[in-house]
Amino acid sequence: MLTMHDRYRFSPINKRPFFRWPNQTGLAVYVAINVEQFPFGEGRGVPLYSPAPPPDVVNFSWRDWGNRVGIWRMIELFDEYEIPLTILLNSEIYTYCAPVAEALRERGDEFVAHGTTNAILQTELAEAEERQFITDSTARIAAEEGAAPRGWMGPAMSESYVTPDLVAEAGYEYILDWTSDDQPIWLKTRTGRDLLSVPYVRPTNDMPNFGHRFIPPSDWADMSIDQIDEMLRQSAGQAIVFNLSLHTFLTGHAFRLRHLRRIVAHIAELAHRDTIWLTRAGDISSYCRTLPEGTIV
């Protein structure tokens, strides 16, 4: 027998109850931007350039460029096309880059808790430490925004064996770490509290494509548009979710932003024709909770 989890049961997507998103659409689309803060000279960090011994100025400053420049270029683009955003926020952004959070708050974007910093992975923490890590991130966002975040995604999508339990116990409604499905699914937790897994897509995420595979931006844009269009076709049979996942220090650069513009323009055109439901992760979670019991597996 294989070692396995008991978070959800196997369910073929074409054997589930049929439902639609608002306005009778079949494809929900949300854009998520990772807004992250890293310490200088310690902890983990995305090695955008060949890693050097600490303090590794090149890689630190490259990531820091995302908060100083990249996010602002992206905000300009998404403002132009009136696209709502789901922000995966390291809570230390409030300490070191507060104007970033202020600008996103002014847009009315949703803040999803993304740990305190992406230099700490939950897989490296004992249960008590992980609980405190979640508590600290949650409390800081609640204090700054006036309400606790409803969604969680671990730094680098890292999870321990008890992360969904701790996230549910902290009062969260949904989590973005699991990439098992194109529909939201329920995760079992040890307290019995329902925790919804909202799809967060990896194949078209900019991190694996630009940070690891070094895919040309033009190819990435083609892939993403093809993914949207084919999923739109598939959505005639099942209500599904497409997520565009971005990092400020990767796609904020001009030569990538130029091709992101193609994707965003395509999404905006589909939304204008009411072909898709252009939304945020938290709105997907809220809508799923209005559906009859048993609709979401």
N, C-alpha and C positions, 0 to 999 in steps of 0.2 A: 504493500500500500504506500502511496505517496503521502508525504506530509502536506497538509492542506489547511487553509483557514476555514472559519465558519461565518465569515462576514456576510456572504450572500450565496444563494443557490444558483445552479446553472439554469439558464433560461434562454432559448433561441429567440432572437429578436423578432422573427417572423411568426412566432406563436403567441404573442402577447396581446392584451386588449388594445384595441384601436382607439386613439384619441388625437385631438388636434391642439395646436397652440392657439393663442388669441388670434382673432380674425380668420380662423379656420386655416391657418398656415401650417405647413408640415415641417419646416426647418427653422429652428431658433438659432440665431447668430449672436454671439457676444465677443467683444474684444477685451482681452486682458493684458495689462501692462505690468510687468514686474518692476517695482520701484524699490531698489535695494541699497543698503548701506553696509560698508565693510570697514573693519578696523585697519589701521596702518601697521604693517609689519608682523601681523599675527593672524591666526585663525585660517579658515578655508576661504577660497575665492576662485572665481572662474579664471583659469590661466589663458587669457586671450593671446598672450605672447609666451615664448619659452620661459618657464618659471626660473627665477633667480633666487639666491638666498635672501632671507629677510634683510631689509624691508621690502624688496622687490618693487621698487618705485614704478617701473614701467606698468606692471599689471595693476597696481593700486590706482595709479593715475588714470589708466585707461577706463577702469570701472567708474572712477569718480567723475569722469567726463560725462557719463550718462546722466548724472544729477545736475551738473553745471550747464550742460548744453543739450544733450540728446533728448531729454524729456520735454524741453521747451519747443524743440523742432516738432516733436510728435504732437504736442498739444495744439500747435498751430495747424497741423494737418487735420487732426480730428475735429477741431473747431470749424475749419473750412467746410467739412462734409457733415457737420452736426451729428457726430457719432458718439453715443454714450460709452463710457468706459467702466470696466471693472478693474480696480487698482489693487494689486497684490503688494501690500505695504509692509516693509520692515519698520517696526515702530521706532527704531533709532533715527529714522528720517526726521522725526519731529525735533530731535536734538541737534542734528548737524545740517539739515537742509529744510528747515521749516517752510520756506516759501514754496517749495514743491508741493507739500501737502496743502498749503493754502490755495494754490492755483487749482488743484484738482477738486478741492472742496467747493470752490466757487463755480466749477463746472457742473456740480451736482453728481459727481461720479461716486460709485460705491467703493468703499474700502473693505477689502478682505484682509484679515490678519495673516501675516507671512513671517511670523516670528519676530524677534528683536533685530536680528542681523542674519544675513545669509552666510556668515562665517561660522555659524554653529549649526550642526546637523542633529536632528532629533535621535537618529540612530546611535549617537555617541553618548546619550544621556541616560542615567538611571531614571526609574519611574518618578521619583520625587523631584529630581532635577527637571525632567520634562514637564511635569505638572506646573512647576514654578515658571518655566520658560513660557508656557502657554498663558499662564496667569499674568505675567509681566507684559506680554505683548497685548493681551486683551485689555488690561487696565489702562495702558497708555493710550490706546486708540479711543477707548470709552471716555477718558478724561478730555482728550483733545476734540472729539467729535460730538460729545454729548450723548452718545449711545454706543453700546457695545457692538462690535462687528458680528454679523450673522454667519459669515463664511470663513473657513480656515484653509490655508495651504501651507505645508511645511516648507522651510528653506530647502531648495533643490528637490522638492517633493519627497523629502526624507520622512520615513515613518519608522517607529519602533513597533513591536508587536501589540502595544497597548495604546497607540496614538488615537485611533478612533474612539476608544473608551474615554480617554482623557479629554478629547475635544468635545464629545457629547456631554460629559460631566461638567465641562466649563460653560455649557449653555448654548453651544453652537448648533445651527440648524443644518448646515451642509459643509462638505469638504471637497477639495479639488484634487487630492493626491492620487486617486485611483483612475486608471485610464482603461478600464475593462469594457466599456460599453459606449454606444452612441446615444443612449437614452440615460436619463437620471435613474439610479437604482437605490434601493434602501440598503443600508449597512446595519448589521446587527451589532449591538454593543452590550457590554456586560451588565449594564443597569437596565437594559430594555428600552432605553430612550432611542427613538428613531433618529438616524443621521442619514441625510441624503447625500449620495455621491453625485455631483454634477460633472458631466464630462469636461475634461481639460485635455486638449488634443496634443499629442507628442509628434506625430509624423510631420506636421507642417509648422511646428513650433520653431521660432528662429534660433533657439539655443542649439539643438542638435544639428540644425542645418548650417548655421554660420559658425558656431563655436566649436563644433566637432568634425563635421563632414566637409566644411568649406564649400558649400554649394553656391554657385553664382547667384546673385540676387535676382537676375532675370528668370533663372530656372525656378527659384523659390516662389516667385510671384506666379509663374505659370502653374506650378504644382498647387498652390493655394487656390487659385481661381478654378482649376480643374476639380479640386476637392469640393469646393462649394457647389459647382454646377452639377457634379455627379450626385452629391448628397441631396441636392434639391430634387433631382429625379427620383432618388430612393425614397424621399420623404412622402411620396404619394402613398406608400404602403405603411410607413410608420413615422410618427413624430420623432424627430431626431435633433441633435445639437451639433453645430459647427462652432468651434472656438478658435479665434486668431490670437496666438500667444506671442508676446513681444517682450524684449528687454531693451531698456533705454540705451545701454552702452554698446549694443549691437546694431539694432535697426534704426537708431537715431542718426547714424552717419548718413551723409547726403547720398552716396551712391546706392545705399540700400533703401533709404527713405523714398527715393525716386520710384522704386519698384513697389514699395508699400503703397504708394499713392495709387497705383493701378488696382491693387486689391481693394483698397478702401473705396475707390470710385465705383468699382463693381458692386460691392456690398451696398453702397448708398443708392445705386440705381435699382437694385432688387428691392430695397426697403421702400423706395419711393413708389414702386409699382405694387406694394403690399404683397410681394411674392414670398417674403421671409418675415419672421418676427425678429427685428433688431432690438436687442434687449441687454440685460446685465445678468450675471450669474445669480444674484439674489432674487431677481424677479422670476427666474426659472424655478428656483426653489419654492418661492411663494405660490406660484401657479400650480406646481405639482401637488401642493398640500390642499388645493381646492378640488382636486379630481376625486372621483369615487374610490373608495378603498379597493385595492386590488388592481387598479389601473397601472400604477408603478410597481414593478416587481421587487 
